[in-house]
């Protein structure tokens, strides 16, 4: 009887859950339909080159924007203080509209009465070029569009020495009806980046992240590649995230563009694809705002277009500095970067700052390195006794294990003592790799002599060759107990393999590893002398075993 009651209760519970899911699904469908109406503007393919009409340019001391008057979108953005290539005068081109590649920052008014729903508005401007004047702190470009007794004034504001673009719509409603509008800002980029010169990957090592990211009230930082955005759209799983604060971005090596939402009315983060999956879009829009007849209201947002300057981005929006993607070891990389930045503020040269940071890191980890070599020496000295135990109890594995552990306890040796310090050090080394990899400050920064750019490979491969030599010396100083001939050959080939691999690494990273090896050689002299005074020697232990 009890089992029957439990079965009936379980069936009722399942039925209730199915009814709830069905109701929730219907509710979600209605919400999606309403969302589809609101985002109808974004569902237009508004970016084909044939729709680019007259354009204007807006320039500050840091940015030069090209704006399409058909819609008022930014179709090109150049970073005037950053060169596209070293020793050339062309500024870095972040946003662009080419037949082969599109990367645009779009904005408009959607909602029930949005002017961007069925077609893009054609704005007018007083001038074709707006430039910041000497002594001025900002430059403004004012675009105007009038429809049905409503004047829409779209203003782009660029401040001096800033990568922030303020985009505001002033809506003067002189019609007889109330308007329901929302501001949206979105980023659109071609999925295929073969047109771009990809400098974010280095040989066999993972390259910098390229894709989208967003921040909301529920998540400080989430990312998805451009391919992911297209796949979400195909599976009808586009982003629809409600948030009060937040931003959306597109990220690449050293640079980022990001729309920051207006927190007054709340926002919705969304994504989709267009051009039959050839391009991906991520955007953020405000909730609907009512503008009564006779009212004048302002809607808008902020756009960051520039390098990954952590301090500046953190001041623009919460968590925007997280677009400097250090990976899962960010909690180590961030302090390392702050130390590196501090050292640079004193030394004035990023190369020497890397050297100083390397010495600090190696110095802090010296106790671990010493413990590692001490444990290795003890283990090698115990090898004859360990072989004796294995031979004596070769038919009794349990007894052999017990005697081995007894020997470790008697001699006060931890068999994992040589591995644990290395395991502790590895996250620091990996985090430092990403710190140097993601630091936009190293881009086109000169070190000395032939190293004129720490973010690209050594043109003459001097640093990789020196690294290989130091690695070979480290092997000679720490003879391996490996006896297998094949393993010996592999071990001997490691300096050549790593030298070849480091030939593709940025000079800043190679410099770090070279200095690290040199410092390790110096540390080993100190450690070996200390071990010899205690009657231990890594070299002698290895030779005795042979």
NORDAFEN-V706283 format. One record per backbone hydrogen bond with DSSP energy under -0.5 kcal/mol. CO is the residue of the C=O (numbers start at 1). NH is the residue of the N-H. If there is no record, write none. Layout:
BEGIN
{{CO;NH} {CO;NH}}
END
This chain:
BEGIN
{{1;5} {2;6} {3;7} {4;8} {5;9} {6;10} {7;11} {8;12} {9;13} {10;14} {11;15} {12;16} {13;17} {14;18} {15;19} {16;20} {17;21} {18;22} {19;23} {20;24} {21;25} {22;26} {23;27} {24;28} {25;29} {26;30} {27;31} {28;32} {29;33} {30;34} {31;35} {32;36} {33;37} {34;38} {35;39} {37;40} {38;41} {38;111} {39;43} {41;44} {44;46} {45;48} {48;51} {49;52} {51;53} {54;69} {56;67} {57;130} {58;65} {59;132} {62;80} {62;81} {63;60} {64;78} {65;58} {65;67} {66;75} {66;76} {67;56} {67;69} {68;72} {68;73} {69;71} {69;123} {73;68} {73;75} {74;105} {76;66} {77;94} {77;95} {78;64} {78;80} {79;82} {79;92} {82;92} {85;88} {90;84} {92;79} {92;94} {95;77} {96;103} {101;98} {102;190} {103;96} {104;106} {104;188} {105;74} {106;186} {108;110} {108;184} {109;116} {110;182} {111;114} {114;117} {121;71} {121;123} {124;144} {128;57} {130;59} {133;136} {137;160} {139;158} {141;143} {141;156} {143;154} {144;124} {145;152} {147;150} {149;174} {150;147} {150;152} {151;153} {151;172} {152;145} {152;154} {153;155} {153;170} {154;143} {155;157} {155;168} {156;141} {157;166} {158;139} {159;162} {163;305} {164;159} {164;166} {165;167} {165;303} {166;157} {166;168} {167;301} {168;155} {168;170} {169;171} {169;299} {170;153} {170;172} {171;173} {171;297} {172;151} {172;174} {173;294} {179;181} {179;291} {180;113} {181;289} {182;110} {183;286} {184;108} {185;284} {186;106} {187;282} {188;104} {189;280} {191;193} {193;196} {196;198} {197;199} {200;208} {202;205} {205;202} {211;251} {212;224} {213;249} {214;222} {215;247} {219;216} {222;214} {224;212} {225;229} {226;230} {227;231} {228;232} {229;233} {230;234} {231;235} {232;237} {233;236} {239;271} {240;242} {241;269} {243;267} {246;261} {247;215} {248;259} {249;213} {250;257} {251;211} {252;255} {254;308} {255;252} {256;306} {257;250} {258;260} {258;304} {259;248} {259;261} {260;302} {261;263} {262;266} {266;287} {267;243} {268;285} {269;241} {270;283} {272;281} {274;278} {274;279} {275;278} {278;191} {278;192} {279;274} {280;189} {281;272} {282;187} {283;270} {284;185} {285;268} {289;181} {290;292} {291;179} {292;295} {295;173} {297;171} {299;169} {301;167} {302;260} {303;165} {303;305} {304;258} {306;256} {307;309} {308;310} {309;313} {310;314} {311;315} {312;316} {313;316} {313;317} {317;320} {319;322} {320;323} {321;324} {323;325} {324;326} {326;329} {327;330} {329;332} {329;333} {330;334} {332;336} {333;337} {334;338} {335;339} {336;340} {337;341} {338;342} {339;343} {340;344} {341;345} {342;346} {343;346} {343;347} {344;348} {349;353} {350;354} {351;355} {352;356} {353;357} {354;358} {355;359} {356;360} {357;361} {358;362} {359;363} {360;364} {361;365} {363;366} {365;369} {366;370} {367;371} {368;372} {369;373} {370;374} {371;375} {372;376} {373;377} {374;378} {375;379} {376;380} {377;381} {378;382} {380;383} {382;386} {383;387} {384;388} {385;389} {386;390} {387;391} {388;392} {389;393} {391;394} {393;396} {396;400} {397;401} {398;402} {399;403} {400;404} {401;405} {402;406} {403;407} {404;408} {405;409} {406;410} {407;411} {408;412} {408;413} {413;415} {414;417} {416;419} {416;420} {417;421} {419;423} {420;424} {421;425} {422;426} {423;427} {424;428} {425;428} {425;429} {426;430} {427;431} {428;432} {429;433} {430;434} {431;435} {432;436} {433;437} {434;438} {435;439} {438;440} {439;442} {440;443} {442;445} {442;454} {442;455} {445;454} {448;451} {450;452} {451;447} {451;448} {453;456} {454;508} {456;507} {458;461} {461;465} {462;466} {463;467} {464;468} {465;469} {466;470} {467;471} {468;472} {469;473} {470;474} {471;475} {472;476} {473;477} {474;478} {484;488} {485;489} {486;490} {487;491} {488;492} {489;493} {490;494} {491;494} {493;497} {494;498} {495;499} {496;500} {497;501} {498;502} {499;503} {500;503} {501;504} {502;505} {506;510} {507;511} {508;512} {509;513} {510;514} {511;515} {512;516} {513;517} {514;518} {515;519} {516;520} {517;521} {518;522} {519;523} {520;524} {521;525} {522;526} {523;527} {524;528} {525;529} {526;530} {527;531} {528;532} {529;533} {530;534} {531;536} {532;535} {537;541} {538;542} {539;543} {540;544} {541;545} {542;546}}
END
